């Protein structure tokens, strides 16, 4: 009887502990990794904007509130026009804008002109864009530091 009681007592102890495999996913490491990636992307996102380096004029105008990334034309001091980072000829500006615009002719087009570029050249490019049917064309400046 002593043996039977010890065997039963040992069996009860074993059942109570349950030191088997756990079938649950531990979410803590996954959440930690996701939060770290979120922070990295939030810090790196402003640095990922690429474009043609320009010396923009300064203005006291209030910035426009725009949620979507606009289509940007850049005009260098030499008069070269760039759509994003690709150089575009005057004849191809409207065709390339039409292919790039997600909202069609209602797409906002930003024109960035170097402050040393001839004003007539900026007006010429804006005339090409508006003549092509785009209605929402805006000039980009830097905020005045005064």
C-alpha positions as CSV (number, residue, x, y, z in Angstrom):
1,X,0.0,0.0,0.0
2,X,2.9,2.3,0.6
3,X,4.0,1.9,-2.9
4,X,0.6,2.5,-4.4
5,X,0.2,5.7,-2.4
6,X,3.6,7.0,-3.4
7,X,2.9,6.3,-7.0
8,X,-0.5,8.1,-6.8
9,X,1.0,11.0,-4.9
10,X,3.8,11.4,-7.4
11,X,1.3,11.3,-10.3
12,X,-0.7,14.0,-8.7
13,X,2.3,16.2,-8.3
14,X,3.3,15.7,-11.9
15,X,-0.1,16.6,-13.2
16,X,-0.2,19.8,-11.1
17,X,3.1,21.2,-12.4
18,X,2.6,20.6,-16.1
19,X,6.1,21.3,-17.3
20,X,5.2,20.7,-20.9
21,X,5.6,22.8,-24.0
22,X,3.7,26.1,-24.0
23,X,1.6,26.6,-27.2
24,X,1.4,30.4,-27.0
25,X,3.2,33.1,-29.0
26,X,5.2,35.5,-26.9
27,X,4.2,38.9,-28.4
28,X,6.6,41.1,-26.3
29,X,9.7,40.7,-28.6
30,X,7.6,41.2,-31.7
31,X,6.1,44.4,-30.3
32,X,9.6,45.6,-29.3
33,X,10.9,45.1,-32.8
34,X,7.9,46.9,-34.4
35,X,8.3,49.9,-32.1
36,X,12.0,50.2,-32.8
37,X,11.3,50.0,-36.6
38,X,8.6,52.6,-36.2
39,X,11.0,55.0,-34.4
40,X,13.7,54.4,-37.0
41,X,11.4,55.1,-39.9
42,X,10.0,58.2,-38.2
43,X,13.5,59.6,-37.8
44,X,14.7,58.6,-41.3
45,X,11.6,59.7,-43.3
46,X,12.4,63.4,-43.4
47,X,16.0,62.6,-44.6
48,X,14.7,60.5,-47.5
49,X,13.4,63.4,-49.5
50,X,15.6,63.7,-52.5
51,X,15.8,66.3,-55.1
52,X,17.9,68.7,-57.1
53,X,20.0,70.9,-54.8
54,X,18.8,74.5,-55.1
55,X,19.3,77.7,-53.3
56,X,15.7,78.7,-52.8
57,X,14.5,82.3,-52.3
58,X,13.1,83.1,-48.9
59,X,9.5,84.3,-48.3
60,X,7.3,85.2,-45.3
61,X,4.3,83.4,-46.9
62,X,2.7,80.7,-44.8
63,X,3.4,77.1,-45.7
64,X,0.7,75.2,-47.6
65,X,-0.9,72.2,-45.8
66,X,-0.5,69.3,-48.1
67,X,-1.0,65.7,-47.0
68,X,0.0,63.9,-50.2
69,X,3.5,64.2,-51.7
70,X,3.2,66.8,-54.5
71,X,4.7,66.6,-58.0
72,X,7.8,68.9,-58.0
73,X,9.5,70.6,-60.8
74,X,12.9,72.1,-60.1
75,X,14.7,74.8,-62.1
76,X,18.4,75.1,-61.7
77,X,20.4,78.4,-62.0
78,X,21.4,77.3,-65.6
79,X,17.7,76.9,-66.6
80,X,17.6,73.1,-66.6
81,X,14.2,71.7,-65.5
82,X,14.0,68.5,-63.4
83,X,10.9,66.4,-62.5
84,X,12.0,64.8,-59.3
85,X,15.7,64.0,-60.1
86,X,15.3,63.4,-63.8
87,X,16.1,66.2,-66.3
88,X,13.1,67.1,-68.6
89,X,13.1,69.1,-71.8
90,X,10.5,71.9,-72.2
91,X,8.6,69.8,-74.8
92,X,8.3,66.8,-72.5
93,X,7.3,68.6,-69.3
94,X,3.5,68.2,-69.8
95,X,3.7,64.6,-70.9
96,X,5.9,63.6,-68.0
97,X,3.6,65.5,-65.5
98,X,0.5,63.8,-66.9
99,X,2.2,60.4,-66.5
100,X,3.3,61.2,-62.9
101,X,0.1,62.9,-61.6
102,X,-2.1,60.6,-59.6
103,X,-5.0,63.0,-59.6
104,X,-4.8,64.1,-63.2
105,X,-5.0,67.8,-63.9
106,X,-6.1,68.5,-60.3
107,X,-2.7,67.4,-59.0
108,X,-0.8,70.1,-57.1
109,X,2.5,70.9,-59.0
110,X,5.2,72.7,-57.0
111,X,7.8,74.7,-59.0
112,X,11.1,75.1,-57.2
113,X,13.3,77.8,-58.8
114,X,16.9,78.6,-57.7
115,X,17.0,82.2,-56.5
116,X,19.6,83.0,-59.1
117,X,17.6,81.6,-62.1
118,X,16.1,84.2,-64.5
119,X,12.5,85.1,-63.4
120,X,11.5,84.8,-67.1
121,X,12.6,81.2,-67.1
122,X,10.5,80.4,-64.0
123,X,7.5,82.1,-65.7
124,X,8.1,80.2,-68.9
125,X,8.1,76.8,-67.1
126,X,4.9,77.8,-65.1
127,X,3.3,78.8,-68.4
128,X,4.1,75.4,-69.9
129,X,2.6,73.6,-66.9
130,X,-0.6,75.7,-66.8
131,X,-0.9,75.7,-70.6
132,X,-0.8,71.9,-70.4
133,X,-4.0,71.9,-68.2
134,X,-2.7,71.8,-64.7
135,X,-4.6,74.2,-62.5
136,X,-2.9,74.0,-59.1
137,X,0.7,75.3,-59.7
138,X,2.6,76.8,-56.8
139,X,6.1,78.3,-56.2
140,X,8.2,76.9,-53.4
141,X,10.3,79.2,-51.2
142,X,12.2,78.8,-47.9
143,X,10.8,80.5,-44.8
144,X,12.4,83.9,-44.1
145,X,14.9,83.6,-41.3
146,X,14.3,87.2,-40.0
